[in-house]
Every structure is written in C-alpha cells, then in structure tokens.
Amino acid sequence: MGFEKSTRIRNRALLALALACLASFPARGEDLAQVYAMSRDSDPKYKAGRYEFEAVGFVEPQAMAALLPTVTLEASNTDTRQRIISSANAVFGAGLSQYPTRNMTLTLTQPIFKLAAWRGYEQAQTKVKQAAANFGAVEQDLMLRAATAYLNVLAARDALGFAEAERDAIKRQLDLVQQRFSSGLVARVGLFDAKARFALKDADVVGARNDLDDKLQALREMTGKLVVNLKPLRDDIPLEQPVPADIDKWTESALQQNLALLARRHTVEIAQQEVSRQRAGHAPVIDLVATQNGKVTGGSLFGGGSNVETTDVMFRLTVPIYSGGATSALTEEAARRYQASLEEQERDARQVERQTRAAYQGVTGGTVRVKALAEGVVSSLSARELKLEGYKSGLETILQVLDAERDLYAAKRDSARARYDYLLNRLRLKQAVGTLSEEDLLDMNKLMQ
C-alpha cells in the first residue's frame, strides 16, 4: 500500500509539473492523429478485437476439414508366448512356442454425403463474414473513442482554465471589497458573499483539476502512456450541416450499413444455420473407406509364420435411427436461440435508429448551439463589464458582480463544450451509417492548432 500511495503521489506531482510547464511554455504537443496511432498500437480493447478477428479466420478451414479425406496409420508389434497344455486336435503342436506379430494398417476415409458437415461449412463462412463486420465496428469504435478521449481532455483543460480564471477574478473582487469594507463603503454581508464565493470557486478548481487528471488517465488507458500536452482546437472550426439534410435518409442508411447491425444480421444467419446443422443429424452419412493392411507373423497355433497384405475398399452407409432424443432436443434448442437472435436484431436496429437520429440532431442543433453560445460569451462579457462599472459607481452590489463573473465563465465553458460535442456528433453520425474512417479523423486533425 505504501508503494502504491507513493506512486500515486509521484504521478500527481509529475502531472502537476507537466501542467505547469504546459501553461508556462506551450509546446507543439501531440495531435489527434498521433493519439489515434498510439491507440492502435496499445489499446487493449482494439487489440483483443483484432486477435478475435484473426482467430475466427481459422474456423472455415476447420469446417472444411470435415469434408476432406482423413488418413490414419496404425501400427502394432505383439510378442506372443504360448504354452499348449493339452489338445484333442492333432493339428496343434505341443509344448511352448513364442513368436512376434507386426501389424500395420493404413486407412483413408472420404465423406461422400455428410449433410451436417456441409451445413457446418456454410455456417463457418458466415462466421468469417460476421467477424469481419465486428472488427470493422471495433475499428470505428476505436476512432470514436480516441476522438472522444482527446476532446474530453481538451474540455477538462478548458474547464480548469476557466475555473482558475474565475477564481482569480473573484479574488480581485474580494480584494476590492476588503478595501472598500475597510473604508466603510461596503456592508459586512458583501464581504461575506465575496469570501464564500471565492471559497466555493477554489473548491471548484480542485474538482476541475481532478477531473482533468481523470480524463488524462482515460486517454492513457488507450495510448498506454500519459499524454499531457495535446494540441487545442482552433477557434474558427467550420460548422457544416449533414448532407443530405434529411434525417429519414440517414436512418435508412444506418439500418442498411451500420457495421454492428450487419454483424448482428450475420449472427441471426448463423443461428438459423445452426438449426439446419442440428437437424442434419437425422440424415444418413455415406463414406468411402479404403484400408491397406499388412501383417507379418513369426508363428501361429499351427506352427510356422505368415506375411499377409490385405486391401479393402468399401462404401459405408450410416443411418441414425435413435439417439435418445438428443438430435431433436439440440434442434429445438437451436430454434429457440434463432428466435432470440431475431429479437436481439430488432433491439439493435431500434438502438441504431435512435443513435442515428440523436447524432443527426446533435450536428444540426450543434451548429446553432455553437453560434448562439459564442454570442452568449460576448454578451456575458459585456454584462460583466457593466456590472463591474455599476458596482464601482455604487449602482450594483458585489453579489451581482460575482454572479456576472459566474455567468461569463459558465458561458465560456458551455461554448467550448458545444464545439467539442458538435465534432463528436459528426463522427457519431458517420459511425452510425458505417462510413466512419481514418480520413474523418485526419480531417478533424486539421482543426487542431
């Protein structure tokens, strides 16, 4: 526990030092493209998805193996020791005999008709398609998570900066109030209001610093290292509306192209194929079996040895008649799982439709929100200046000035957050319709300064 505690303290100290250096000496820093590249190399969720995709690639040759010939070689070496106690058969010898026997059998079995194996092969092909769709969804998820983590750090850094600026502004007002209180120009209640507001904002700064640390750690989970210095977003980001400007067309495209939903459709197909595969357990099986046997015996009951080679070729028909009801039970189980997969597909389709509509509205409404909040910052700044001038003239109270400070920095936080949300909703909309790509991240990366 002591080591872990000291490690946490050291990490926080290093983070504080890095943040201080960042504030004093702005560096070039990592951009979104670099963070995404680090995430591709280090993110455990993405790497697990990639390995899972590679593993499923071996399912098809496994299923094909059930349709291809199998060749087995069996060899044995036997030493026989035989003592004839008595015998009424004059052919038999007498006394003790001992001889070796070497046996070798080569067997080739080629399935001619094996319906369950063919159904299994078709199912394996679908599993490969499902894995490809799943991995595509994993790649898109990594892109969105990398952008989200990156912008969350920027938002938390903005929030910390605004909280510190507001605290400093309140401190200046508190100093002014204390001076005026000492001169008898301000009532005691005004001084208490300013002190209380300063204490609360000082606590907000601590909370904002902790939130920034948490967001940096969330980014570290993906990149594998602590990335503190990130390039900020430019002020002049383009505000573009979705094309086409029709929410129904976007939802229709999402229902057709969403990769997670495509993987779910393959899941339904696999479940349906499983019903056919289990039902095929009732079908007969025809195999071609060829056997080459060689047997060398150094002796026998009748005396003397032998060297015999035997070749057998046969068609073997196996008809399942009764298996205790196992085949029927497995078929019914698969049928119920198929019905369950249909319901899960419907659930996912509704979810994709909802997410697409939310992302579309987030983009269309985001353009309006970004512009409105930017204007709100200007208005709040003017209101703060007027309140401050009014307080100096005795027309306003210190509480009104402090409220104006609070409203100003709240407007700045909301304005910055709205820009990040707008960009993320653009990515979410493209992810919903299955078109999100690295090019979209590179386009967003151009908006970093």
N, C-alpha and C positions, 0 to 999 in steps of 0.2 A: 504493500500500500504506500510506503514511504517513497519508493522509487517512482510509482505511477503519479503520486502527487507532485513530486519534484519535476517529473517530465511535463505534467500539465502546466505547472508554473513556468517552466522554461519555455514551453511553446507559446504561452500567452505573452511572456516577456519578449520573445522574438517577434511575435505578431505585432505587439505594440511598437517595437522598434522599427519594424518594417513599415508600419503605417505612418510613423513619424517621419521616416526617411522619404516615404512617398509624398507626404504633404510638403516637405521642405525642398526635395529635389525630384521633381517629376521626371520619370524615366519613360522610355518608349513603351515598355511593358508588352505582355502577350495580348494577342487579339483573339477573336472568336475562332478563326481558322486554326490557330496554334492550339487552343484549348481543345478543339474537336479532334485534332490529330493526336494529342496526348490521350484523350479519352478512348480513341480507337485502339491504342496500344495498351491501355491499362484498365479500362472499366470492366469489372468482373461480370456484370450482367451481360454486356455485349459479347465478351469472350466466351461466356458459357453458352450463349445463343449460337455463336459460330461453331463451337465444338459439337453442339447438339445437331446442327445442320450437317456437319461433316459425318457424324455418326449415322444419321439416318440414310446417308448415301450408300451404306453397306447393306441396307435392308433388301434392296432389289436383287443383288447377286445371291443373297441368302435364299430368297424365294425362288429364284431361277434354279438353284441347286436341287430343289425338289422335283424338277422336270428333267434334269440331266442324268446320264447314267452314273451309277456308282460301281466302283471296282474294289473288291476286297481280296486280300490274300491271307489265307490261314494255313499255318504250318505247325506240325506237331512231331515230336520224337518220343517214342514209347519204348521202354525196355520191359520185356515180358519174361518172367521166371515162372515156370510151370512144372509141377510135380504130379504125375499120374499115379494115384494110389491104387486104383483098380479100375478095370473097364471090361465090359462084356463084348465090346466092339473090337474085333481083331484088327481093324484098320489103324486104331490108335497105337502109338508106340508105348513104351514103358519107361519108367524112371523119371529123371529130371532133365528138362530142356530149358534153354534160355536163348532169347533171340530179340533183336531190335526191330522196330517198325517206324518208318518215316513216312509221314503223310503230308501232302501239300495240295491245297485247293484254291483255285483262282475263280472268283465268281463275279460276273458282270450282270447288273440289273438295270434295265432301261424301262422307265414307266411309259406305257403306251397310252393309257387313259387313266388319268388321276384328276378328277374334277376339282377336288378340294385344293390341290396344288396349283391348278390354273387360276382358281379364284384368289388364292393367296398371292400369286404373282401380280395379278391385276391390282390387288389391294396394296402391294408394296410400291407399285408405280405411283399410285395416288398418294401414298405416304411421302414419297420423294417430292411430289408437287406441293404437298402441304408444308413440308419442311422449308422449301424454297420461299413460299409465301410468308411463313413465320419468320424466317431470317430477314426477309425484306422489311417486315414490320419491326423487327429488332433494330435494324439499321436506321430506320426512320425514327424510332423511339430514341436512339442514341443522339441523333441530330437535335431533336426537340429538347431532350434532357440537357444536352450540353449548352444549347442556347438559353434555356431556362435558368440553369445554374449560373451562367455567365451574367445574364441580365439581373438575376436576383442579387448577385454580389454588387453590381453597379447600383441597384436600387437601395441596398442596405448601406452602401458607402455614401450615397446621396443623403439618406435619412440621417446618418451620423453627422455629416457635414452641416445639414440644416439644423439639427438639434444643437450642435455646438455653436453655430452662428446665432440661433435664437437665444441660447443661454447667455452668450456674450452680450447680445443686445439687451437682454433683461438685466444683466449685471450693470451695464451702463445706466439703465433707467434706475436701478436700485441705488447706484452711487449718486445720481442726481436727486433722488428722493431723500436720501440721507442728508445731503447738503441742504436741501430745502427744509427738511424737518428740523435740522439744527438751527436754521434761521427762523423757525416758527411759521414757515409758509405752507407746510403740509401737515395734515392731521396724522395722528398715530396710526389710524386704520390704513391709510395709504402706504405707510412704511411696512406694516404687517402684510398687506396684499403683495407688495413687491418682493418681500422676503419669501413668502410662501410660494409665489410663482417661480422664483429663482430655484428654490429647493426642489420643487417638482420637476423643473426642466433639467436640473442637474441629475436627478434620478433617471429622467428620460435619456440623457446622454449615455449613462451606464447601460441602460437597456438596449440602446441603439448599437453600442459598441459590442455587446454580447451577441446581438442579432447578426452583426457583420461577421463576427467570428464563426457563428453557426453556418452562415452562408458560405464562408470560405472553406469550412470543413466539408460541407456538402459538395463543393466543387472538387475538393481533394479526394473524395470517395471515387470520383470518376477519373481524375487525372493521375492519381497515385502520388501526387506531391502538392505541397501548399503553394498555390499561385496567388500572390498578393497583388501584384501590380498588373492591372488589366486596363486596356485602353477604354476610355469613356466613349459614349455615344455622341455623335455630332448634334448640334442644336437644330440644324436645317435638314431633318430627315424628310424624304418625300412621303406624302400622305396619299396613297393610291387606293381607289375603290376596286373591289373584286370585279373581274371580267370573266363571264357575263354578269351583269348586275341583276341576277335572278336567283333567289335562294332555292327555288324548287329544282333548278337545273344543277346546282351544286349538290343538293342532297341526292338527286338521282345519280349523279356521277359517283358520289361516295358509296352508294349502295351497290354500284357495279364494280368499282375499282379499289375500294379500301382493302388494304392487304390483310389486315387482321380478320376482316369479314370473309375475304377469299380463303384464308386458311380455315376458317370455321366451316365454309362450304365443303372444303375437302374433308374435314372431319366428319361431316354428315355422309359424304360419299363413302368414306372408309367404314363407317358404321353400317351402312347399307350393304357394302361388300362383305362385311363380317357375317351378316345374316346369310348371304349366299354361300359363304365358305363353310359355315357350320352346317347348313342344310345339305351341302355336298357330301357330308359324312354318311348319308344314306346311299350314295351312288357306288356302284361296283368299281373295282380297281383292276386294271389289266397291266401286267408286267411281262416283259421279255427277260428271261433269266438264262444265262449261259454259264456252264460250270465246266472247268477243266480240273480233273483230279489225278494226281499221281501218288501211288502208294507202293513203297518198297518194304518188303517183309523179309527178315532174315530167317524165319522159321514159321511153323504153324503146328496145330494139333496133329496134323497128319504127317509132319516132318517135311523138311525142305522149305525154301522160301519162294517169293514171287515178286515180280515187278509189273505193276498194272497201271495203265493210263486209261482214264475214263472221261469222255466228253458228253455232256448233257445240254440240250437246248430245249427250252420249254416256254410256252405261254401260260402264265399263271393268272387265273381269274379268282378274285377275292370279292365275295358278296357279303356285305354286312347285313345280318338278319336281326340280331337283337343285341343291344349293348347296355341293357339295364335302364334304358330311357335317357342315357347321358346325351346322345346326339339331339334328341328333341328338346331336352332342357337347355342345352347350350344354344340351340337355335332360338328358343323363346327368350332367353336372356339377351342375346344379341338384338332381337327385335325390339325389346324394351329400351335398350341402350340407343338404338337408332331413333326411337321416338323422343328420347331425352335430348339427343343431339339436335333434333329439329327444333325443339323448344329453345335450346341454347342459341341456335342460329337466329331465331326470331328475336330473342333478347338482345343479342349483339347488333342485329340490324336496327332495332329501335334505338339502341345506345349510340350507334354511329350516326344515325339521323339527327339525334338530339345534339351530339357534339358538333356536327357539321353546321347546324343552324346556329349554335352558340358561337362558333368560330366566325361564321359569316357576319353575324350581327356584331361580334366583337370588332371586326375590321371596319364595317360600315359605321358603326357607332363610335369606334375609336377615332376615326378621322375628325368627327365633330367634337368629340370629347377633348382631344389633344388641342385643337384650336381654341375651344372655349376655356380650357384651364390655363392656356398660355395668356389669354386675355385677362383671365381672373388674377393671374400673378401681377400683371401690370396695374390692374385696378386695386388690388390689395396693397401694392407698394405705394400708390398714390394715397390710399386711405390711411396707411400708417404714417406717412409724412404729414398729412393734415391733422391727424390725431395728436402727433407729437408737437406740432406748432400750436395746436389748440391748448395742449397741456401747459406749454411754456407761457401761453397767454392767459392761463387761468380759466379757459373755457371748457376744458376736458379734465377728467380725473385720471389718475395714474392707472387705474384698473382698465379704463377704456384704451389707454395706450398699450398696455400689456395684451389686451385682447386683440388689438390690431396687429401686434407682433406675432401672436399665435396664429392668427388667420393668414398672415403673409406666408409664414413658413409652412403652414399646412397646405396652402395653395401651391407652393413650390414643390412639396413632396408629392402632392396629387398630380401635378403637371408632369413631373419626371416619371412617376409610376405609369401614367397613362401612355406615355411614349413607349415604354417597355412592353406594356400589355398589348398595345397595337401591333408591335412587331411579332410578339409571340402568337397572337391570334392569326396573323398572316401565315406563320409556319403551321399552326394547328389546322388551319383550313386546308392547306396543301397536303398535310398528313392524312386528313380525313378522306380526301379524294384519291389518296395513294400516289400523289405526284411529287411529294417532298423529296428533294435530292440535295447532294452536296453543293450544287450550283446555287441553291437558295441560301445556304449558309455563306457562301462566298459573296453573294450579293449583299447580304446583311453585314458581312465583314467590312465591306466598302464604306459602311456608315460609321465605322469606328474611326476615331481621330488619334 
